[in-house]
Amino acid sequence: MKLEQPQSMRTIFFDAGFTLLRPHPSVAEICHQVCQQLSLHVHLEQLQGQIEIAEDFYFRHVRSHPHTWANNQDIDSFWIEYYTHLLQPFIEEHDEKRLYQMAATINTEFEKHTSWQLYPDVNETLETLHTRGYSLGVISDWGISLGPILHQLQLTRYFDCVLISAATRHAKPSPMLYDLALQRANAIPDYTIHIGDSYINDVLGARTVGITPVLLDRAHLVTEQTLDCLLVHSLTELLDILEVERLEGEYK
């Protein structure tokens, strides 16, 4: 698929998690570091093996509690329960206090910018679009910690607005969240793009208010033949869709 009249687009919204940012060095390694700090001796490989079980809890919870991301307290409770599922096999039975303490500590660790890393294509893409005069924003299902994280990672200078589900009290794919983003950016849907890694949350959510969606598939899991939307495998491919000339220089 190609974008009709790419030169007409003026506003670009970005998802945050797994679009701009990824856990660093990884979820399992951050959990392992906290375990070591709190004297829980567990091997990294054991934690990595538990990730699949924790992820199963994640998807079951998201399906049954779609409004979790609209409340910061609910977000914290969810992640603490997630890390509880991950750590449970390594804590003595009935030691619920220690299990909760460790899960809560891991949750707090993920609120720090040091637990997140920019993808290599982020700065080049944002710098190019910003320099070319586009209005840029973030629409993300995240707790209120996202604001300081973006600031510490020196991304806020690019964005005209940041819409965080916990702050707006609306979560993806709610059209109310996307409508609010359009209002904050003073943007017109026909001239706006939203890019993210979730078909349901990012593609369908944006489309409900008339924003052109772009699916970011960094892992090359889908093909254009199976999609009804624009598809890219890196953020810099978005520049190609928009027919924007790339800036000269190196970006880190």
N, C-alpha and C positions, 0 to 999 in steps of 0.2 A: 504493500500500500504506500501511496505517496500523499503528502500533505498538499491540499489544494491551496493555492495562493499563500505560500509560506511567508511572503513579505508582509502579509497583513497581520501576522501575529505580533503582539506587543507585550504580553504578560506570560511569564512562565512560572508555574508553581512546581515545587519539588516535594516529594515524600522525604523523610529523613532516614529512618532505619533501613539499612541494606540498599539504600539509594545514594545517600550522601555519606553515611557512617556505617561502620561495622565494629563489632566487639574486638577489642585488642588486649592481649594477643588472640584470645578466643574465650568463649564462655567457660569451657572446661578448665582452661589455664587460670582464669581469674578466680574461679571457685577453688582451684587447687591452692592458689596463693593464700586465700582467706583461710582455708583449712589448716595450712601450715602455721599461719599466724596464731590461730586459736588451738594449736596443739592437737589437731585431728590428723592422724597419720594415715593417709590414703594415697594410693598411686594415681597419677594422672590418667593412666589407661582405664582404671576402674571408673573414674568420673566420666570419661568419654563414653564408656559403655552405658552409663545411666542416662545420657543425654536423650537417647531415643525414647525412654520411658517418660522422661519429663516433657518431651515434645508431644507425646501422645496426650498427656494431661493438658498441655497448652491448647491443642486444637479442639479437644472436647470442651474445654472451658469457654473458648472463644465462640464456639457454635451455640452454647447454651446461655452465655452471658454477653450478648453483643454490646451492651452499654458500659462494660467495665472501663473502657478507655476514656469515658466522659467524666470520671471522678478520680481525683488523685489518691484518695484514701483506698478506693477499690483497686486501683492500679498497684499500690504498694502491697495490699493484701494478696492480690493475685500472684505477684512475683515472689513473695515470701512463701506462698503455698507451692509455687513452681520449684523453688530451690529446696523446699522440704521434701518433695518427691525425689529430687535428685540425690539428696544426702541421706535419706532415711536408712538405706541398707548399711551405712557406715557408722551409725550412732546406736549406742546401746538401747535396747527396748525400754520403753517407759521414761527415757531421759528427754522428755518433750521440751523442757526448758532449754537445754543445750541445743537441741535441734532447731528450735525457733530462733535462738540467738545467732546461730551460724547462718541460717537462711536470711535473717534480717540484716546481718552484716554484709552478706554478699549483695543483697539488694541495694544497700547504701553505697557499696563499691561501684555499682553500675550507674550511680548518680553523678559520678566524677568524670570529668572529661578525659582523664588519663586511661579510662577503660574503653575509650572509643578512638577510632582512627578513620581519617578520611580515605576514601578510595582514591587511587592515583589520578583519576580523570576529573575529580571534582574542581580543583582550583582552576585548571585550564578552562573548563566549561563555564564556570561562574564568571571568571574574569573576562572571558570573551563576550558573553552575553551582557554583562554589566557595562563593558566598554562600548558595546554596540547600541546601548540605550534601551535595552529591554527592562521592564519592571519585573523584579524577581521576588518570589515568596516561598514560604514553607507551609505545607499542610501535613500535620503528623499526628498519629495516635501515639501519645507519649505523656509521661508525667511532667510536672512543672520544672523538673530538672533540665529539660531539653534547652531552655533558654540560656542558662549559664554554660551548658556544654557547647552550644553553638558559638557563644561569645569567646570562650576559652580557646576554641579551635579556630578563631579568627574568621568566622563565616558571616557574622551578623552585618558586617560592612557591605555585603552584597545584597541583603534582603530589605525590601521595603515593608514587608510584614511577615510575621511568623504566627501561624495559627496552630496552637497546641490543644489537643482534644481535652486534656484535663483542665485547661484554663477557660476554654470556650463552653465546656460542658456538653459538647456535641462530638460524637465519634464517627469515623468513617464506617460505612459509606453514606452517612446521613447527608441529604442535600442541604440541610441547614448549615453544616460545616463549610461546604463548598460555596454556598451563597454568601456566607459571612466573609469568606476569603475574597470573593469578588468585590464585596463592599469595601473591605479594608484596603484593597489594592486599587479601588476605583477603576475596575476592569470590566470589559464587555466580554461575555462568554464566547462569542464568535471569534474573538481575537486573542483567546487564552488557551494555553496548553497546561496540562498537569501530567507529570511523569512520576511513576512509582513502580514498585515491584509486585504489587498485588492486583490481580485481575478484578476481584470482587471489590476491594476497598478503594483502589485507585482508579481503575478503568471505569467500572460501573458507577462509582460515586461521582466522579467528575462528569460523566456523561449525563447524569440525571439533571444537571443544571446547564447543559449545553457547552461545557468545556471540552475541548478536544483532548482525549486521553492518549498517552503513550505508555506502553508497558515496557519496563526495563527488566530484561532477562539476562542477568550477568552469567548465569550458569548454563546458558544455551539449552534450556529444558523444553522450549516450545519452538514452533516454526510458524512462519507467516500463514501457511496454508490452514492452520488450525485456529487462527485468530480473526477477529473482526475489528481489530484496531491496529494502530501503528506500533511497530515492534523495534526495539533497539537492544543491543547487547552491551553497550557502554554509554556513558553520558556524552562523550564526544560525538557519537553518532547522531545525537540530537542536533548538533550544529549542522550536520549534513542535511538532516530533514528540513531544517529552517533555511538552508542555503546561506549560512553565515560563514564568512571567511575567517579562518582561524588566525589568532594573533601569533606573531613570531616570538620566540623565547621559550624558556623552560619553566615548567610549573611543578611544584612539589606538594 
